[in-house]
Amino acid sequence: AALGKLTRPPAVFVHDQHNEKAGLTDCVACHHGGSGGKQDKSASTEGTPCADCHKVKTPKGKGTDLTHAYHKQCIGCHKAKGKGPVACGQCHKR
C-alpha cells in the first residue's frame, strides 16, 4: 500500500452523502489551496485528489503528509463543529 503497513482499515468516506448530511456546500472547506504548509481557503482545488498536493511522505517542514492532512482536516472539522467521529475506530471500521 502507498501509505505503508496500515494498522487499521481505510476510513469509509462517501463524499456526497457526507456533505449532504453535514450541510457542506462550499468545496473549499475541504478542497483548499495553499503552499509552504499554509492553507489558502480562497483558492479551491475542487476535483484535485488530496494526494496530488499531500504526498505520502513529506520531509519535515515541507508541508503536510497525506495521512496527517486527512486527520487534521476531518478530525479538526469534527471537533470544531462538535459533531462527527473523532476516535480512530469510528472511521476506520473492520
PyMOL commands that set and color helices and strands:
alter all, ss='L'
color gray80, all
select helices_A, chain A and resi 15-22+27-29+50-52+66-81+88-91
alter helices_A, ss='H'
color red, helices_A
select strands_A, chain A and resi 32-35+38-44
alter strands_A, ss='S'
color yellow, strands_A
deselect
rebuild
show_as cartoon
